[in-house]
Amino acid sequence: MPHASFKANEQRLWQEALSDLITDPKELLMLLDLDPALLDAALRAARAFPLKVPRGFVTRIEKGNPFDPLLKQILPLDIELQATPGYVADPLQEAQVNPVPGLLHKYHGRVLVTLTSACAVHCRYCFRRHFPYEDNNPGTNGWERIFAYIRQDDSVSEVILSGGDPLAVSDKRLKLFTDQLSRIPHVKRLRIHTRLPVVLPERITDECIDWLTQIKLAPVMVIHVNHPNEISHDVREAMLTLRNARVPLFNQTVLLKGVNDEANTLAALSEALFAAGVMPYYLHVLDRVQGAAHFDMTLCKAREIHAELGNKLPGYLVPRLVCEEPGMPSKTLLATPVL
């Protein structure tokens, strides 16, 4: 059974990589030849929100450069510990739309399920950095409450798996969940929001592709890339594998000061995404989560960048500039779409 053996080896490789993440700021600074003076601040910030990053992602960061745009997304900083007015633990008020553990129901026609609290990377701007995962990690035993909620609302045609990162879950467990979900007649689509194909591209195994292509629901995958330097050769290969399996691919980017806050960078990102078979989808302004204020910028600046981006690219490569506002029926469009 050589094929089965190969699949088992693929599973082992990505799971080993996921269990061998860099979690010690001292190791990260040493690997990247960064100033040891950064360590005390990184340790303090990591006590509030731990460092977590795959080793393969770190190889894309320029050594000795404390301003590298990928490093800025993952290095804990003292500034995260400063209280900033208007920045809160639950900026999207998700506690108000959490009817059963593991399920959020923000918008008509779709629900979001958090199958796991695990992520391969802790992005320092993450709007769920304070999310109560201990209350929203349903485990297999809690799935029936989720399915019961979905069954009683026949307007729900799409289920979104989000994070934690759903691809941190094994393919076997994902298949078990979606096999049961697909028995609910009014659910038509499965949307997967994930960062793993970007930060840990070896996650896209033959078994993962088998699951996606054999599922009875129509799959859609939304990845999350903020900077063109994140798209390595292995990431492109993973994306093209998914595209060849006819999985629609979209990208969401968060607009981050000091990371991607210029039109040239975002234009290069859109071009790199398209070359890898991914369509630019949303450009989010920052959700005002406590600890991430240093990444934020004014709406005026965001609109200015987006307008300049529209002058550089065809309309289909310009992501929609949006924000998410608690209680609104959909994301809020902040600029006229580029044609």
C-alpha positions as CSV (number, residue, x, y, z in Angstrom):
1,M,0.0,0.0,0.0
2,P,2.6,2.6,-1.0
3,H,0.0,5.4,-1.6
4,A,-1.5,4.9,1.9
5,S,2.0,4.9,3.4
6,F,2.8,8.2,1.5
7,K,-0.3,9.8,2.9
8,A,0.5,8.8,6.4
9,N,4.0,10.2,6.0
10,E,2.5,13.5,4.8
11,Q,0.3,13.7,7.8
12,R,3.2,13.0,10.1
13,L,5.3,15.7,8.5
14,W,2.8,18.6,8.9
15,Q,1.7,17.5,12.4
16,E,5.4,17.3,13.5
17,A,5.9,20.8,12.1
18,L,2.8,22.0,13.9
19,S,4.1,20.6,17.2
20,D,7.6,22.1,16.7
21,L,6.7,25.8,16.5
22,I,9.0,28.5,17.8
23,T,7.4,29.7,21.1
24,D,10.5,31.1,22.9
25,P,11.3,34.8,22.0
26,K,15.0,34.1,22.9
27,E,15.2,31.4,20.2
28,L,13.4,33.7,17.6
29,L,15.9,36.5,18.2
30,M,18.9,34.2,18.0
31,L,17.7,32.6,14.8
32,L,17.2,36.0,13.2
33,D,20.4,37.6,14.5
34,L,18.4,40.3,16.2
35,D,19.4,42.6,19.1
36,P,19.2,40.7,22.4
37,A,18.0,44.0,24.0
38,L,14.6,43.2,22.4
39,L,14.2,40.1,24.6
40,D,12.9,41.5,27.9
41,A,10.1,43.3,26.1
42,A,9.2,40.3,24.0
43,L,9.1,38.1,27.1
44,R,6.7,40.5,28.8
45,A,4.4,40.7,25.9
46,A,4.5,37.0,25.3
47,R,3.2,36.3,28.8
48,A,0.0,38.1,27.8
49,F,-0.3,36.6,24.3
50,P,2.3,33.9,23.6
51,L,4.7,33.8,20.7
52,K,3.9,31.1,18.2
53,V,5.3,30.8,14.7
54,P,6.3,27.9,12.3
55,R,10.0,27.5,11.6
56,G,9.4,27.6,7.8
57,F,7.7,31.0,8.1
58,V,10.7,32.4,10.0
59,T,13.0,31.4,7.1
60,R,11.2,34.1,5.0
61,I,12.2,36.8,7.5
62,E,15.4,38.8,6.7
63,K,18.0,38.2,9.4
64,G,19.2,41.2,11.3
65,N,16.3,43.4,10.2
66,P,14.0,44.4,13.1
67,F,11.7,46.2,10.6
68,D,11.0,43.1,8.4
69,P,7.3,43.2,7.6
70,L,6.9,39.5,8.4
71,L,8.7,39.8,11.7
72,K,6.5,42.7,12.8
73,Q,3.5,40.4,12.5
74,I,4.8,37.9,14.9
75,L,7.3,39.5,17.4
76,P,5.8,40.3,20.8
77,L,6.4,44.0,21.8
78,D,6.1,46.0,25.0
79,I,3.7,48.4,23.3
80,E,1.1,45.7,23.2
81,L,0.8,46.0,27.0
82,Q,-0.2,49.7,26.9
83,A,-3.9,50.4,27.4
84,T,-5.3,52.5,24.5
85,P,-8.7,54.1,24.7
86,G,-11.1,52.6,22.3
87,Y,-9.2,49.3,21.9
88,V,-11.0,46.5,23.8
89,A,-10.8,42.7,24.3
90,D,-13.9,41.9,22.2
91,P,-13.9,44.6,19.4
92,L,-16.6,42.8,17.4
93,Q,-18.8,42.0,20.4
94,E,-18.8,38.3,19.5
95,A,-19.9,37.4,23.0
96,Q,-23.3,38.8,21.9
97,V,-23.6,36.4,18.9
98,N,-22.4,33.2,20.5
99,P,-25.7,31.2,21.1
100,V,-24.0,27.8,21.7
101,P,-20.3,26.9,22.5
102,G,-18.3,26.9,19.3
103,L,-20.8,28.7,17.1
104,L,-21.1,32.4,16.2
105,H,-24.1,33.7,14.3
106,K,-23.3,37.3,13.1
107,Y,-24.9,37.4,9.6
108,H,-28.0,36.1,7.9
109,G,-27.5,32.8,6.1
110,R,-24.2,31.8,7.6
111,V,-22.7,30.7,10.9
112,L,-19.1,30.4,12.0
113,V,-17.8,27.4,13.9
114,T,-14.7,27.3,16.0
115,L,-13.6,23.7,15.9
116,T,-10.4,24.4,17.7
117,S,-8.5,27.0,19.6
118,A,-5.2,26.0,18.0
119,C,-3.4,28.2,15.5
120,A,0.0,27.7,13.8
121,V,0.9,31.3,14.2
122,H,-0.1,34.0,16.7
123,C,-0.5,37.2,14.7
124,R,0.0,40.1,17.0
125,Y,-2.9,42.1,15.5
126,C,-5.4,39.2,15.9
127,F,-8.9,40.4,16.8
128,R,-9.4,37.1,18.7
129,R,-6.3,37.3,20.8
130,H,-8.5,37.6,23.9
131,F,-11.3,35.3,22.7
132,P,-12.6,32.8,25.4
133,Y,-11.7,29.7,23.5
134,E,-12.0,27.6,26.7
135,D,-15.7,28.3,26.5
136,N,-15.9,27.8,22.7
137,N,-13.9,24.7,22.0
138,P,-16.9,22.3,21.7
139,G,-14.9,19.1,21.1
140,T,-16.6,16.2,19.3
141,N,-19.1,15.8,22.2
142,G,-20.3,19.4,21.6
143,W,-20.9,19.1,17.9
144,E,-24.5,17.9,18.3
145,R,-25.5,21.2,19.9
146,I,-24.0,23.0,16.9
147,F,-25.8,20.8,14.4
148,A,-29.1,21.2,16.3
149,Y,-28.8,25.0,16.1
150,I,-28.1,24.8,12.4
151,R,-30.9,22.4,11.7
152,Q,-33.5,24.7,13.4
153,D,-32.6,27.6,11.1
154,D,-33.2,26.7,7.5
155,S,-31.8,30.1,6.4
156,V,-28.3,28.9,7.1
157,S,-26.8,27.8,3.8
158,E,-23.2,28.3,4.6
159,V,-21.0,27.2,7.5
160,I,-17.7,28.9,8.0
161,L,-14.8,27.1,9.8
162,S,-12.6,29.6,11.4
163,G,-10.2,30.1,14.2
164,G,-8.4,28.9,15.9
165,D,-7.4,27.5,12.5
166,P,-9.6,24.7,11.2
167,L,-6.7,23.2,9.3
168,A,-4.9,22.6,12.6
169,V,-7.5,19.8,13.0
170,S,-6.7,16.4,11.4
171,D,-8.3,15.5,8.1
172,K,-10.0,12.5,9.7
173,R,-11.7,14.8,12.3
174,L,-12.6,17.4,9.7
175,K,-14.2,14.7,7.5
176,L,-16.1,13.4,10.5
177,F,-17.5,16.9,11.1
178,T,-18.4,17.7,7.5
179,D,-19.9,14.2,6.9
180,Q,-22.4,15.0,9.6
181,L,-22.9,18.6,8.6
182,S,-23.6,17.6,5.0
183,R,-26.7,15.7,6.2
184,I,-28.4,19.0,6.9
185,P,-30.3,19.7,3.7
186,H,-30.2,23.5,3.7
187,V,-26.4,23.7,4.2
188,K,-24.9,24.1,0.7
189,R,-21.4,25.6,1.2
190,L,-18.4,25.1,3.5
191,R,-16.1,28.1,3.8
192,I,-12.7,27.5,5.4
193,H,-10.8,30.5,6.8
194,T,-7.2,29.5,7.3
195,R,-3.6,30.8,7.6
196,L,-2.0,27.3,7.6
197,P,-1.5,27.0,3.8
198,V,0.6,30.2,4.1
199,V,2.6,29.7,7.3
200,L,2.7,25.9,7.0
201,P,2.2,24.9,3.3
202,E,3.0,21.2,3.9
203,R,-0.5,21.1,5.5
204,I,-2.0,20.7,2.0
205,T,-1.6,17.0,1.7
206,D,-3.1,14.4,-0.6
207,E,-5.5,13.5,2.2
208,C,-6.6,17.1,2.7
209,I,-7.3,17.4,-1.0
210,D,-9.2,14.1,-0.9
211,W,-11.4,15.5,1.9
212,L,-12.0,18.8,0.0
213,T,-12.9,17.1,-3.3
214,Q,-15.1,14.4,-1.8
215,I,-17.1,16.6,0.5
216,K,-20.8,16.9,-0.4
217,L,-20.8,20.6,0.3
218,A,-19.3,23.2,-2.1
219,P,-15.9,24.2,-0.5
220,V,-14.5,27.7,-0.5
221,M,-11.1,28.6,1.0
222,V,-10.2,32.0,2.3
223,I,-6.5,32.4,3.2
224,H,-4.8,35.3,4.9
225,V,-1.7,36.9,3.5
226,N,-0.6,40.5,4.4
227,H,2.7,40.9,2.5
228,P,4.1,39.4,-0.8
229,N,7.1,38.1,1.1
230,E,4.8,35.5,2.7
231,I,4.3,33.8,-0.6
232,S,7.2,31.4,-0.9
233,H,7.7,28.7,-3.6
234,D,6.1,26.2,-1.3
235,V,3.1,28.4,-0.6
236,R,2.6,28.9,-4.4
237,E,2.7,25.1,-4.8
238,A,0.1,24.6,-2.1
239,M,-2.2,27.2,-3.6
240,L,-1.9,25.7,-7.1
241,T,-2.6,22.3,-5.7
242,L,-5.8,23.6,-4.2
243,R,-6.7,25.4,-7.4
244,N,-6.1,22.3,-9.5
245,A,-8.5,20.5,-7.1
246,R,-11.1,23.2,-8.1
247,V,-11.3,24.7,-4.6
248,P,-12.1,28.5,-5.1
249,L,-9.4,30.5,-3.3
250,F,-9.7,34.1,-1.9
251,N,-7.5,36.2,0.2
252,Q,-8.1,38.6,3.1
253,T,-5.5,41.1,4.1
254,V,-5.4,43.3,7.1
255,L,-4.0,46.8,6.5
256,L,-1.2,47.2,9.0
257,K,1.0,50.2,9.8
258,G,4.6,49.4,9.1
259,V,3.8,46.1,7.3
260,N,1.8,46.8,4.2
261,D,0.6,50.4,4.4
262,E,1.7,51.5,0.9
263,A,0.0,50.8,-2.4
264,N,3.1,49.4,-4.1
265,T,3.3,46.6,-1.5
266,L,-0.4,45.8,-1.8
267,A,-0.2,45.8,-5.6
268,A,2.8,43.3,-5.5
269,L,0.7,41.2,-3.1
270,S,-2.3,41.1,-5.5
271,E,-0.1,40.2,-8.4
272,A,1.6,37.4,-6.4
273,L,-1.7,36.1,-5.2
274,F,-3.2,36.0,-8.7
275,A,-0.1,34.1,-10.0
276,A,-0.7,31.5,-7.3
277,G,-4.4,31.1,-8.2
278,V,-5.8,33.2,-5.4
279,M,-8.2,36.2,-5.9
280,P,-7.8,39.3,-3.7
281,Y,-11.0,39.6,-1.7
282,Y,-11.0,41.9,1.3
283,L,-8.6,44.6,2.6
284,H,-9.6,45.0,6.2
285,V,-8.9,48.0,8.4
286,L,-7.7,46.9,11.8
287,D,-10.3,45.6,14.3
288,R,-9.6,47.7,17.4
289,V,-8.5,44.9,19.7
290,Q,-6.6,45.7,22.9
291,G,-2.8,45.2,22.2
292,A,-2.8,46.0,18.5
293,A,-3.3,49.8,18.4
294,H,0.3,50.3,17.1
295,F,-0.8,48.7,13.8
296,D,-3.7,51.0,13.2
297,M,-4.1,54.0,11.0
298,T,-6.8,56.6,10.1
299,L,-9.6,55.8,7.8
300,C,-8.5,58.7,5.7
301,K,-5.1,57.1,5.2
302,A,-6.6,53.7,4.5
303,R,-8.9,55.2,1.8
304,E,-5.9,57.1,0.3
305,I,-3.9,53.8,0.0
306,H,-6.8,52.0,-1.5
307,A,-7.5,54.7,-4.1
308,E,-3.8,54.6,-5.1
309,L,-4.0,50.8,-5.3
310,G,-7.0,51.2,-7.7
311,N,-4.8,53.3,-10.0
312,K,-2.2,50.6,-10.2
313,L,-4.3,47.4,-10.8
314,P,-7.2,46.2,-12.9
315,G,-10.4,46.2,-10.8
316,Y,-10.5,42.4,-10.3
317,L,-7.1,42.5,-8.5
318,V,-8.2,45.3,-6.1
319,P,-9.6,43.9,-2.8
320,R,-12.6,45.6,-1.3
321,L,-11.7,48.0,1.6
322,V,-14.0,47.0,4.5
323,C,-14.4,47.0,8.2
324,E,-16.6,45.0,10.5
325,E,-19.0,46.7,12.8
326,P,-20.8,45.0,15.6
327,G,-24.5,44.6,14.9
328,M,-24.3,45.4,11.2
329,P,-25.9,42.9,8.8
330,S,-22.7,42.6,6.7
331,K,-19.2,44.0,6.5
332,T,-19.1,47.8,5.9
333,L,-17.7,48.9,2.5
334,L,-15.3,51.9,3.1
335,A,-14.6,52.7,-0.5
336,T,-16.3,52.4,-3.9
337,P,-15.2,49.2,-5.6
338,V,-12.7,49.7,-8.5
339,L,-14.0,48.8,-11.9
